[in-house]
Amino acid sequence: MRAILCKTLGTVDALALEDLPSPSPGPDQVKIAVHACGLNFADTLIIQGKYQTKPEPPFSPGMEIAGEIMACGAEVATLRPGDRVMAVLSYGGFSEEVIAPASAVVALPAGMDFVTAAGFPVAYGTSHLALTHRARLQAGENLLVHGAGGGVGLTAVEIGKQLGATVIASAGGPDKLDVAAAHGADHLIDYTREDIRERVKDLGGADVVYDPVGGSAFDASLRCINWEGRILAIGFASGKIPQPPANILLVKNCAVIGLYWGAYLWRNPPLMHQSLSDLLDWYAQGRLRPHVSRTYPLEQAKTALEYLMARRSTGKLVLTMR
């Protein structure tokens, strides 16, 4: 099988396409023929050694895949060879075959193709657990979503609407905001031309903020968050990790809530599995419309990651296998 390997930590230039032996599943694992693999900002961090998970090189990036089960371990009772599935991985998805724990594998609805499925679990799973399990978003609340045209931000817009919130989308430029509007955003803020703080205050403030950006977006959020509001720290695509002043948290009686979604893979697999199952039910009902803006063949993984790092993409980018 072929795989993209990170042989030394650094830039995307350290990645190489290699031929590797086909792996075998353990007792509670399955072997999957990968048809597609979703790209995430975390992939750009893990190859630099800057992500929470730090595998030793050589390893393959890639945290979400879709494909068909090739073989099952002896203890796997609910899955069978030939099943169409998606899986969540700590890493290793930039590969034509992967081994995954059965607890991290979910069967696909009949109408979901592999490209859509590959870009589904991380972005939708992150937003679903963040908004429901961590922030407890309520119907009628104002939800401010930063990076609303990107991979996770766009899913937060959709899920926020499904939960009955009024969604305020913040993004850089009309193209990204157009995508957010098409997926249900009620109000749009172009942070390249508008003041986030003032616009959000004019709209009644934010009860919950979904922030995968950090930096100045987080700072603005602190100044337009409502009493007892919740700010979700999802990531730091801006490259700047915020340092919230405790006096503002005190005066506004607000909370900053972290979400490291990948940790549920080993800390609480049943919760992750249930969340993904609920989301796939919503998809089957037509309540979610995943947006994959570009696909790349496996051998163009470097190009795909560079495009992602430039923050030019909307929705998801996905690698496809031969």
C-alpha positions in Angstrom: 0.0 0.0 0.0 1.0 3.6 -0.4 1.2 6.2 2.3 2.3 9.8 2.9 5.0 9.7 5.6 6.3 12.5 7.8 9.9 11.4 8.2 11.2 14.4 10.2 9.2 17.1 12.0 9.0 20.3 10.1 7.3 21.7 7.0 5.2 19.9 4.4 8.4 19.4 2.5 9.3 16.7 5.0 6.4 14.6 3.6 7.1 11.7 1.2 5.0 9.1 -0.7 6.2 5.6 0.2 5.2 2.0 -0.3 4.6 0.1 3.0 3.6 -3.4 4.0 -0.1 -4.0 4.4 -1.1 -3.9 8.2 -3.1 -6.5 10.1 -5.8 -5.7 12.7 -5.6 -6.6 16.4 -8.4 -8.4 18.3 -10.5 -5.2 18.8 -9.5 -3.5 15.5 -10.6 -3.4 11.9 -8.6 -2.9 8.7 -10.0 -0.4 6.3 -9.3 0.2 2.6 -9.3 4.0 2.5 -11.2 5.7 -0.3 -10.8 9.3 1.1 -9.2 11.2 3.9 -10.3 14.6 5.3 -7.7 17.3 5.9 -7.7 19.4 9.1 -5.6 22.2 10.5 -4.4 19.8 13.1 -2.6 17.9 10.3 -0.4 21.0 9.7 0.5 21.1 13.4 1.2 17.4 13.9 3.8 17.4 11.2 5.6 20.3 13.0 5.4 18.6 16.4 3.0 21.4 17.6 -0.1 19.3 18.2 -1.3 17.8 21.4 -0.6 14.3 20.0 3.1 13.9 19.2 3.9 10.7 17.3 7.5 9.8 16.6 8.5 10.0 12.9 8.0 8.3 10.6 4.2 8.5 10.7 1.3 9.5 8.4 -0.9 12.5 9.2 -4.7 12.2 8.8 -7.3 12.0 11.5 -10.5 11.0 9.6 -11.0 8.5 6.8 -13.8 6.8 4.9 -13.7 3.5 3.1 -14.6 -0.2 3.2 -13.7 -2.7 5.9 -11.2 -5.4 4.7 -10.8 -7.5 7.8 -12.0 -7.5 11.4 -10.3 -8.7 14.6 -11.6 -11.7 16.5 -13.3 -9.5 19.2 -15.2 -7.3 16.7 -18.9 -8.2 16.7 -20.7 -5.3 15.1 -18.7 -4.7 11.9 -18.1 -7.0 8.9 -15.8 -7.0 5.9 -17.4 -5.0 3.1 -19.1 -2.5 5.4 -18.9 1.2 4.3 -17.6 3.2 7.2 -15.9 6.3 8.5 -13.3 6.2 11.2 -11.6 8.7 13.6 -7.8 8.2 14.1 -5.2 9.9 16.2 -3.1 10.0 13.0 -2.3 7.7 10.0 -5.1 8.5 7.5 -2.9 9.7 4.6 -2.7 6.0 3.6 -4.4 3.5 1.3 -5.0 1.1 4.3 -5.4 1.9 8.0 -6.0 0.0 11.2 -8.7 1.6 13.5 -10.2 0.6 16.8 -13.7 -0.7 16.3 -15.0 1.8 18.8 -13.9 4.7 16.5 -15.7 3.3 13.4 -19.2 4.2 12.4 -21.2 2.8 9.5 -22.2 5.2 6.7 -25.8 6.1 5.8 -26.8 4.6 2.4 -26.7 8.0 0.6 -23.3 9.2 1.8 -20.4 9.0 -0.6 -16.8 8.4 0.6 -15.5 12.0 -0.1 -18.3 13.5 2.0 -17.8 10.9 4.7 -14.1 11.5 4.9 -14.6 15.2 5.7 -17.4 14.6 8.2 -16.4 13.3 11.6 -13.8 15.8 12.8 -15.5 19.0 11.8 -19.1 18.0 12.7 -18.0 16.0 15.7 -16.0 18.9 17.1 -18.9 21.4 16.7 -21.5 19.0 18.0 -19.7 18.1 21.2 -18.6 21.7 21.7 -22.0 23.3 21.3 -24.0 20.6 23.1 -21.8 18.8 25.6 -19.5 21.7 26.6 -21.3 25.0 26.0 -24.9 23.7 26.4 -26.1 26.0 23.7 -29.8 26.8 24.1 -32.5 27.6 21.6 -32.9 31.4 21.2 -29.3 32.2 22.3 -27.0 34.2 20.1 -24.1 32.1 18.7 -21.0 33.9 17.3 -18.9 31.7 15.0 -15.5 32.8 14.0 -13.9 31.3 10.9 -17.4 30.6 9.8 -16.5 29.7 6.2 -13.8 27.1 7.2 -13.9 23.4 8.0 -15.1 23.5 11.6 -16.7 26.9 11.5 -19.1 26.1 8.8 -20.3 23.0 10.7 -20.8 25.2 13.8 -23.1 27.4 11.8 -25.2 24.4 10.7 -25.4 22.8 14.1 -26.1 26.1 15.8 -29.1 26.5 13.5 -30.3 23.0 14.2 -30.1 23.7 17.9 -32.3 26.8 17.5 -29.7 29.6 18.0 -29.4 32.8 16.1 -26.0 32.5 14.3 -23.7 35.4 13.7 -21.0 34.4 11.3 -17.5 36.1 11.3 -15.1 35.4 8.4 -12.5 37.1 6.2 -14.1 38.2 2.9 -17.4 37.9 1.0 -16.7 34.5 -0.5 -16.4 32.8 2.9 -19.4 34.7 4.2 -21.5 33.7 1.2 -20.9 30.0 2.1 -21.8 30.7 5.7 -25.0 32.4 4.6 -25.9 29.5 2.3 -25.6 27.1 5.4 -27.9 29.1 7.6 -26.1 32.1 9.2 -28.5 34.8 10.2 -26.0 37.7 10.3 -22.6 38.2 8.6 -19.5 40.0 9.7 -16.5 40.6 7.4 -13.7 41.1 9.9 -11.5 42.6 7.2 -13.8 45.6 6.9 -15.9 45.6 10.1 -15.4 45.8 13.8 -16.5 42.4 15.3 -17.1 43.9 18.8 -19.4 46.7 17.7 -21.3 44.6 15.2 -22.0 41.8 17.7 -23.0 44.3 20.4 -25.5 45.9 17.9 -26.9 42.4 17.3 -27.5 41.9 21.1 -24.2 40.4 22.1 -23.1 36.8 22.0 -24.2 34.1 24.5 -21.9 31.5 23.1 -18.7 32.1 21.0 -17.2 29.3 18.8 -13.6 30.3 18.2 -11.2 28.2 16.1 -9.2 31.3 15.3 -7.9 32.9 18.5 -5.8 36.1 18.3 -7.8 39.3 17.8 -11.0 37.4 17.2 -10.9 36.0 20.7 -10.0 39.5 22.1 -13.1 40.9 20.4 -15.2 38.1 21.7 -14.4 38.9 25.3 -15.7 42.4 24.7 -19.0 41.5 23.2 -19.8 38.4 25.2 -23.0 38.6 27.3 -23.5 38.0 31.0 -22.8 34.4 31.8 -21.7 33.8 28.2 -19.4 30.9 27.1 -16.4 31.2 24.8 -15.4 27.9 23.2 -11.6 27.7 22.6 -11.5 25.3 19.6 -8.2 26.2 18.0 -5.7 28.9 17.0 -5.7 29.2 13.3 -4.4 32.8 13.6 -1.2 31.5 15.2 -1.8 33.5 18.3 -2.9 31.8 21.5 -5.1 34.1 23.6 -4.3 35.0 27.2 -7.8 36.0 28.6 -7.6 38.5 31.5 -9.3 37.1 34.6 -10.8 40.4 35.5 -13.0 40.4 32.4 -14.1 36.9 33.1 -15.0 38.0 36.6 -16.9 41.2 35.7 -18.9 39.5 32.9 -19.4 36.3 34.8 -18.4 34.5 31.6 -16.5 31.3 31.0 -13.8 30.2 28.6 -14.3 26.5 27.8 -11.7 24.3 26.0 -12.4 21.5 23.7 -9.8 19.0 22.6 -12.2 16.8 20.6 -9.6 14.1 19.7 -9.2 13.2 23.4 -12.7 11.7 23.4 -11.3 9.0 21.2 -9.6 7.4 24.2 -11.2 9.2 27.2 -14.8 8.7 26.3 -15.3 6.6 23.1 -19.0 6.0 23.7 -19.8 9.7 23.8 -17.9 10.3 20.6 -19.6 7.4 18.9 -23.1 8.5 20.0 -22.4 12.1 18.8 -21.3 10.9 15.4 -24.4 8.6 15.2 -26.7 11.5 16.0 -25.0 13.6 13.4 -25.3 10.9 10.7 -29.0 10.7 11.6 -29.3 14.4 11.0 -27.5 14.0 7.7 -29.8 11.2 6.6 -32.7 13.4 7.4 -31.3 16.2 5.2 -30.6 18.5 8.1 -26.9 18.8 7.3 -25.2 19.7 4.0 -21.5 19.0 4.2 -19.4 21.3 2.0 -16.2 19.8 0.4 -14.7 22.6 -1.7 -11.7 20.7 -3.2 -10.3 17.2 -3.5 -6.7 16.1 -4.2 -5.2 12.7 -5.1 -3.0 11.3 -2.3 0.2 12.2 -4.1 -0.8 15.9 -4.0 -1.0 15.9 -0.2 1.7 18.6 0.1 -0.2 20.9 -2.2 -3.5 20.3 -0.3 -1.9 21.1 3.1 -0.3 24.3 1.7 -3.7 25.4 0.5 -5.2 24.7 3.9 -2.4 26.6 5.7 -3.0 29.6 3.5 -6.5 29.8 5.0 -8.0 30.1 1.5 -10.3 27.2 1.6 -14.0 27.0 2.4 -15.5 23.9 4.0 -13.4 20.8 3.8 -10.4 19.6 1.7 -10.2 15.9 1.1 -7.6 13.5 -0.3 -8.7 10.7 -2.5 -7.0 7.3 -3.0 -6.4 5.4 -6.2 
